[in-house]
Amino acid sequence: MYLSSKNNEPYIAIILILAIVFFAIMVAFGAILLKGLRSNAWVNPPAVELEPEAIAPPQEPQPADIPVTAEETEQVDNEEVTPSATLDPKTEVAMILIEEQVSQIRLLTVEDAIPRKVFSPEELRAYVEEEMLEDLEDEDAQEDVRRFALLGLFPPDLDMRQLLEDLYSEQIAGFYKIEEREMVVVAGEDFGISERLTYAHEYVHALQYANYDLENDLGYSEEACKKDSERCAAIQALIEGDANFTQFKWFETHATRNDILELLAGLESYESPVLDSAPPYLSASMMFPYNEGTVFVEHLFEMGGYDAIHQAYTTTPPVSTEQIMFPERYPDDIPLEINLPDLSAALGDGWEIDQEGVIGAWDSYMMLTQGYEERFQINAEKALAVAEGWGGDSYAFLSHENDDEHLFVMKTIWDSEQDSQEAWEAFSKLLALRFGRAKNDGIYSQEETYARIFKTGNNGFVLIISEGLESLNRVYDYLNE
């Protein structure tokens, strides 16, 4: 399931532009730093003298403060550095060094030089408004809000465009522009450890696109992702997990004492008011490829190093979010294909399908745990057990333009009878938390929204949520024949 406008144009930063989310960096590196400090992994890092006031980020950092050691300078003495119009020469030197180091860790190279840019926060904001969200019409964005509000994941009055504009401006620390093959890092006047971490992450993306045909061999393209967002979510998790994991390897190998202290100070002072106020479903969706993807790639690395990761790009790509969430299921646990009949025909004239596809294990988990109101969120551990038993599904959003009515239907199958029963109980509990107890006819209702869940045999069930009682009954009768 994915956020899209009515004409199926995906939100570019969620589907295609590989933007590193700063929140994901900070959370992940918080754990890594604590792990490294507890294990004395950095007992003897390269010696760098640290002025007391440099422990906290300075109020007006200057480019001259970029921490490049004498050893690092010697490594790039033979490089022909041509500063760009937008980069300080010392920043350019630091970027070249990071590229060399990341290439050595990832065992991949890029033949041609990658254009580099540094955006200020103000330039990022303008880029978000003018480029990333250029094709997102307000009407289409609000249609998405209405669909996800039907599932209880968004409040109905959410201003999606404004939220995305604020969220991306707050959270994006850098990105790799695929068509232009250009690196962009967002920074103030400084190019400190956060910016260098971001550059290491984004350079992995440059290596990926230079060495793998993601669009043709993996089908990771705008058109293909419209048709199979579940598979694309798995591939995106591989791509971002690889970049995150390699970025961590770079940090573990090359971080100085200055870097560690600077990052710890950043962790302590970090704030994300926009992300904190966003619907839980949206923020968790943004985190999925970084958090779960990193765990998946780390599993591959433990199994066979970067050779195993290479095979995931070339011979056995992940095909579902279930494989990402539960790496031991990769690559053998293949989702079953579930087909929904033509419900627009069953509903009558005026109904059309707005969006259809596969919910997947991850969004099944999200539906159970990430409602925009805490009162209809079920226990995360229970929901995770449900997701592990996912076998396959198919969903559709339909609407009737004249009657201004929306309907959602999901048909599922689970790995075993026990898995099916656990999922049935979890989704039934979710409906009860949201709507109250079902009536004698099995229908849940509240404020002109109606829901029904019924078993179909073969370890499956159907969930219907509709803004109209008549349309819900029509779909129920049609699918329950």
N, C-alpha and C positions, 0 to 999 in steps of 0.2 A: 504494500500500500504506500502511496507516495502523495505528496502535496503537488497539485497541478492545477492550472487554470482550466477553464471549460474546453479550450482548444488543445489541451494536453501539452502545452508548453511547460516544461519542468522548471521549478525554481532552480536557477542555474547554479547557485552555490551549494545546493544540497545534492544535485545529481552529477554535474559535470566539472565545475571549477573546483579544484582540489585545494581548498583553503584550510590552513591549519588554524584550529580554534585555540585561542590562548588559554581558555579555561581548561581544556584537555591537557595542555602542556603542564600547567601549574599543578593540577591534581596528580598527574602521573609522576612528575618529577618530585613532588613532595614525598611520595612513597619511595622513589628511587634514592633520594637523598638520605632519608631516614635509614633505609636498608644499607646504603653505603657507609654511613657514619657508624651504625651499629656493628658492622662487620669490619670496621677499620680499613675499608677499601681505599680511602684517601688519606691514610696516615702520612704518606710521604709524597704528596703531589708536587709538581714543579714549584720551586720556591719563588714567590712573588711578594714583594714588600707591599703592605696594605696600609694606607693612611686611615686613621680611625674614622674620619668623616666619610670615607669612600664605602663603608660597609652598607650604608643606606644610600639609595639612589639620590644623587645631587639634585638640587632644585633646578639648576640650569646646566645640564651636562653639555660638554663640548666634544666635538669630534676627536680632539687630541687625546681624550681619555680612553680611547679604544684599547683594550688590554692585549697588545701584541708583544710577545716576549722576544728577547734577542734570538732565541733558538728558532722561533717562528719566522722572524725577519730573514734569517740566513736561509731558510728553506725556500723562500720566494725571491731571493736575490737575482736568480737567473731568469725569472719570469719577465716578460715584456708587458708591463702594466700600462695601459692607456686609459687614464681616468675618463669616465663619461662626463657629460655635462651636468649630471645630477648627482654624482657621487664624489665624496671626498676621497682623495688618493689612498689614504690609510684604510678607509672602509673597503675600497676595491682590493687592496692587498689582503685584508682579512677574508674577503669572500673567495678569492683565488685559493687561499690556503685551505679553507673549509671544503671547497670543491675537491682538492687533492686528497684530503683526509677521508672524506665521505666515499670517494671512488675506491680508495684502498680498502675500506671496511666493507663496502657493498659488492666489491669485485666486479664492478661495471664501469664503463667509461663513456664519455661523450666526445665525438670527433670534433664538432664545431663549437666555438665559443658561444656561451649562452648570454644574451643581453641581460643586463642587470639594472634594476631600478630600486630606489628607496622612496616610498610614499610617506608623506607626513600624515598624521591622523586626519587633517583637513582634506588632503588629496584623496585619502581612502573614502571619506564620506562622499565626496563628489563622485568618485568612481562607482560606489554602491548605487547612488541615485541615478547616475547617467548611463551606466553600463550594465551592472548586474541586474537591476530591477527595471531596466528600460521597457521591456516588453510585458511587464506585469501590470495589467489593467486593474484598476480598483474594483470594478464589478466582478471580474474573474476571481480576484483574491477573496472577496467576500463570499462568493459561491463556495470556495473551499472552506471558509470558516463555517458556513452553514452545514456542509457535509460532515465536518469533524465535530461540530456541535451536536449533530444528530447522534454521534457515538459517545457523547459526553466527554470529549477530549479537549474541546475549545469552548470558552464562553461565547455565547451567540453575538455579543457586541464587540468582539475583538477587532481592532483595526490592524489587519494582517500586514498591509504594506508598510505602515509606520513602524510596526514591531520589527519586521525584517530589516528595515533601514537602520533602526537603532541597534538591533542585535548584531548585524554584520559589522557596523561601524565600531561597536564595542569589542567584538570577539575576534575578528579576523586580524591575525598578526602577519600574514603574508600569503602569497599564492603563486602558482605557476600557471601562466597564461598559455593554454594548450596550443591554440592556433598560431600565436606569435612566437611560441617557444621562448618565453621571456620570464625572468625571475623578478618577483616583486616582494620586498620586505617592508613592513610598516614600522616606522620608528620616529622618534622625535629627533633631537640633534645627536643623540648617542647611538652607538652600534654596540651595545653591551651583550651580555650573555643571552638574554631573551631573544634579541634580534639574531644573534649567531645561531642559537638553537633553531629558530624559525628558518634561517637560511639553510641549515643542514637538512632540515625536513624537506624543504621545497626542492633542494637539489636532488634528493632521492627521486622526486617526481620527474625531474629532468632526465635522470638516468633511466627511469622506467619507460618514458616515452621514446627515448633514444634506442632502447634495446628490445622493447616488446611492442608488437602491434596491437595495442589494447582495443582499438576500434574494430579492426577486422578479425583478428584471431580470437579475441575474447568477447566480441560483440558489445563492447562498452562504448556505445554511441547514443546520441539523443534518441534516434528512432528506435533502436533496439531496447532502450530502457523504458520507453513508453509501453512496449509490448510485454516486457518481463521485468518489472521493477524489483521483484524478489531476487532474481539472479544478479541483477545489477547492484543491489544492496550488498550482496555477498562479495562481488568483485571490488566494489568500492572499499569494503572493509579490508580486503587483501591489500589494496593499493595504499590506503592510509595506515593500516597496521604495519606494513613494510616500512613506510616512511617514518613512523613513530619509533618502531623497534630499532631501525638503523640510527636514527637520531639519538636514541638512548645509548647505543653502542659508541657513537661519536663522543657523547658527553662523558661516558665512563672512561674513555681512552684519553681524551684531550682536555678535560676540565682542569682548571687551575684552582688554587685555594681562593683566589679572587672571585672566580666564577661561582664557586659553591656558596660563598658568603653573600654574593650579590643575589643569587637565586633564592636563597633562604630569606633574605630581606624582602625580595619581591613577593614570596609566598605569604609572608606575614602581613604585608600591606595591601595585597591584592583585593580588589573589590569588583563585583560584576552586577550592578543593580539591574540592568536590563535583563540579563540572563536569569537572575534570581526571580524576577517578576514575570517571566514568560510562562506560558502553560507548560506543565511538566512534560507532556508528550513532545512538545517541540524541542525543548532543551535536551531531553534524553535522545531524541532522534538525531540531533546534531552530534551527540557524543558517541553514538554507536560505532561508526567506522573507526574512530580513534581508540576507544576503550576496548571494546570486544575484538576489534580487528587486531590490536596489538597482542592481546592474549592468544589469538589464533595464530598469528605469525610467530610468536615466541614458541608455541607448540611445534610448528613446522621446523623451526630452527633446532629445537631439542631433538627432533626426530632425524634430521639429516642436514643441518646447517643451511647455508644459502642455496645449496643444490636442491633441497626440498622446497624452498621458497620459489626457486626458478621453475620447478616442475608445476607449481600451482599456477604460474603464468602461462606455461607452454603446453602441458599435457593433461593436467587434472585440475582445472579451476574449480573453486567452490561454487555451488549452484543454489545454495539456500542460506538464509540467516541462521537456520538451525545448525548447519555445519560450522558457522562462525561461533555461535554461542557455546556449542558443545563440540570442540575440535576432535574429540575421539570419534565422532560420527562421520568425519571427513576421511576419505571421499566416498565411502560405500553407501551411506544412508541417503538415497535419492528420493525426493518428494514424489508422491503419487499425483497424477494429473486428475483434477476434478473439473467437471464441466457443468456449468449452469445452463438451463434451457433459456430460450428467448423470452425473458420476463416481460419485455415491453409488449409483446403480443398478448400475453396473458392478462396484462393490466388494462389493455384497451387503447383506443386512439389518444394521441397526445403525449404518451409516455416515451421517453428516450433514455438510452444508457449514456450517462455522463462519464463514467469511469468504471473499469473492470480490471481484474487481475487476481493476484494472490496476496493474501494478508501475510502469511508466513509466521514462523515461530516467534520472531522478535516482536512484530506488531500484535500478535495474539497476547504475548506477555504485556505489552504496553497498554492494550485495551483493558487488561485486568488491573493494572497497577498505576496508570498515569492519568486517570480522570482529572479534570481541572478542579474538581472539588474533592477534598480528602475523604469526604463521607462515602464516596463510591470508589474507593481504592481497596483492593483486597490484599492480603498478605503477600509480600514479594517472594518469599521462599516457596509458598504454595503455588504461586503463579509460575515460578521458574520450573517447578516440577511438572506443571501442566505443559509448558512450552517444550519440554524435553520429550514429551509423548506425541508431539505434532507429527502428522503424517502427510498432510496436504490439505489444500482448501481452494476455494474460488469465491470471489466476492463481486458485487456490482453496486454502484450508486445509480439510481434512476431519478428522473425528475419529470414533472408535468408542468410545462411552462405556463399554460393558461390558468391552472388551478394553484400555481405557486406551491407545489408540494414535492417533497423529497422522500426517498425510500432507500434503505440499505438492506442487502441480504448477503449472508455468508453461509456457504455450505462447506462442512469440514469432514475430515476423516482422521483418525488417530491410530497410533501404532498397535494398540491392543484394546481389548474390551475394558480393562482396568484403566488405561490411559483415557479412553473415551468417557468413562464414568467420572473420572477426576476432572476432566475438562468441562463436562456437562454441569457438574456441581459448582465449579468455579464461576462459569458464565451465568448460571442461574442465580448464584449469590450476588454477582455483580448487578444483575437486573433488579434483584430485590433491594439492594442498597440504594440504587438510583431511583427506582420507581415505587418501592413499597411492595407489599405482597401481591402476587398475581390473583386475579379474579378466578371464579370457578371455571371459566372458559379458557383459562391458561394465559390470558392477556394481561400484560403489565401496562399501566398507563399513568401519565402525569402531564398536566399542562399541554394537552393536545399532541403528545408524543406517545406512541404505542409500540410495544415490543412483544415478541413471542419467540420461544425456543422449543424445538421439538426434535426428537430422535428420528433417525432415518434408517437404522439398521446398519450392518457392516461397519460398526465402530464409528458412527458419524452422527452429526446433528446439524440442524439449520437454525440460524439466528436471523430474525427479521426485526428491523426497527424502522418505523414509518411515522410521517407527520399526519397520516390519515388512517382512520380505522378501516374504511372500506378497502383501500389499497392493500393494507396488511392482510386482511381476510382473503382477498383475491390471490395473493401470492401464497398464502398458507394453503388454501384449497388446491391450488395448482401443483404445488410441490409435495403435497401430502396425499395425492391420489394413489 
